[in-house]
């Protein structure tokens, strides 16, 4: 009789996963919801960048250059989460459009500096307003305190996820 009960119990579906005491549903998960939002926001930003002749990939390094966050190929690649080859190809297209120029460092020939051209500066100067206008749409209906709370929640989620990468780095043995 006990063996029959074990067999019957093993056929039952596993207990539903809960997160913070709430049943986990894929369509309502944080990752799923954030991905949906990111896709819509990216699509809208790209639509608004079209008159500037910029793609989703192209406006990001232009903005970084405009805000003086970085001015080397390697640094821009890191900030834009691209490999050096991908950034070089992207800069080839931006340079062909007359939006930036590259010069090799005199001190270290491995380093390539990037500068906005006047046309690139004019295009990049419009990007913060475009991003701000999309942000305003996202924030409609939120009170300032709610919006700040949302920002805090997103920072906490980001911080929680940062620990995953750190934990994986320490758990993975380094090749010797």
Beta strands, then each sheet from edge to edge (+ up, - down):
strand 1: 18-19
strand 2: 22-23
strand 3: 100-104
strand 4: 112-116
sheet 1: 1+ 2-
sheet 2: 3+ 4-
end
